[in-house]
C-alpha cells in the first residue's frame, strides 16, 4: 500500500497563496487517477482537483482559475498551487492515489 504525506498547509489571509505537496512512497508514473480533496468543518469531503485518464485534470467549479494541480514524476510528488484564497477554502486538504489517502493538511484562510 502506497503511503502519502501532505505538507504545505497553514494560515493565510484572503487573497493569499499556498502550495500543498503530496509525497508518495512509490512512483506516481503511469498513475491513472490521483487528486486533492478537502473537508471543511461540519461538511463532507469534496473533490478539489484530480488527474483522470493518466493526464486530464479536472477542477471543482469553486476553484477553477485559482488552483492548479501539477506533479513531478521524478520526485513522486503531486502539488496543489492555491491562489486568490478565500475563507471558504478553509479545511483539511487530503491527497488521494487510487484507494490510498494521506493524513491531511490544514488550510485556514482568514478574512
C-alpha positions in Angstrom: 0.0 0.0 0.0 1.4 3.4 -1.0 2.0 5.9 1.7 1.1 9.6 1.1 2.3 12.6 3.1 0.8 16.1 2.6 2.5 19.3 3.6 2.3 23.0 3.0 -0.9 23.9 4.9 -1.1 26.9 7.2 -2.8 30.2 8.0 -3.1 32.7 5.2 -5.1 35.9 4.6 -7.8 36.1 2.0 -6.2 36.8 -1.4 -3.0 35.0 -0.5 -1.4 31.8 -1.8 -0.3 28.4 -0.6 1.3 25.4 -2.3 0.4 22.0 -1.0 2.6 19.0 -1.6 1.8 15.3 -1.5 4.8 13.0 -1.4 4.2 9.3 -2.3 6.3 6.4 -1.1 6.4 4.9 -4.6 6.5 6.0 -8.2 3.5 8.0 -9.4 4.4 7.5 -13.1 1.6 5.7 -15.0 -1.0 6.5 -12.3 -4.3 7.0 -14.0 -6.1 8.6 -11.1 -4.9 10.8 -8.2 -6.1 14.0 -6.8 -6.8 16.5 -4.0 -9.9 16.7 -1.8 -10.9 18.9 1.1 -13.2 18.8 4.1 -14.5 22.0 5.7 -15.7 22.0 9.3 -19.1 20.4 9.5 -19.2 19.4 5.8 -18.5 16.3 3.8 -15.2 15.7 2.0 -15.3 17.1 -1.6 -13.2 16.9 -4.7 -10.9 19.9 -5.4 -8.9 18.6 -8.4 -7.9 15.3 -9.8 -6.0 13.7 -12.7 -8.0 11.2 -14.6 -7.2 9.0 -17.6 -3.4 9.4 -16.9 -3.3 13.1 -17.7 -6.6 15.0 -17.9 -7.1 17.4 -15.0 -10.5 18.4 -13.7 -11.3 21.0 -11.1 -14.2 21.8 -8.9 -16.1 24.8 -10.2 -15.3 26.7 -6.9 -11.6 26.5 -7.5 -11.3 26.9 -11.3 -8.8 29.5 -12.4 -7.5 29.8 -8.9 -6.0 26.4 -8.1 -3.5 24.4 -10.2 -2.7 20.7 -9.8 0.6 19.5 -11.0 3.0 16.7 -10.4 6.7 15.9 -10.5 7.2 12.3 -11.6 10.9 12.4 -10.7 10.1 13.4 -7.1 7.0 11.2 -6.8 5.1 14.3 -5.6 1.9 16.0 -6.5 1.2 19.7 -5.9 -1.7 22.0 -5.5 -1.0 25.6 -6.1 -3.7 27.7 -4.5 -4.0 31.4 -5.4 -6.6 34.1 -4.6 -7.6 32.1 -1.5 -11.0 32.7 0.1 -12.3 32.0 3.6 -14.5 29.3 2.0 -11.3 27.4 1.0 -10.6 26.7 4.7 -10.5 23.0 5.5 -8.3 19.9 5.8 -6.8 19.0 2.4 -6.2 15.4 1.5 -4.4 13.8 -1.4 -5.5 10.5 -2.8 -3.8 8.0 -5.1 -6.3 5.4 -6.2 -7.6 3.9 -2.9 -4.8 5.4 -0.6 -5.3 8.6 1.3 -2.9 10.9 3.1 -3.4 12.2 6.7 -4.4 15.7 5.5 -3.0 19.2 6.0 -5.0 22.1 7.4 -5.5 25.2 5.4 -7.0 28.2 7.2 -7.9 31.4 5.3 -8.7 34.4 7.4 -10.9 37.3 6.1 
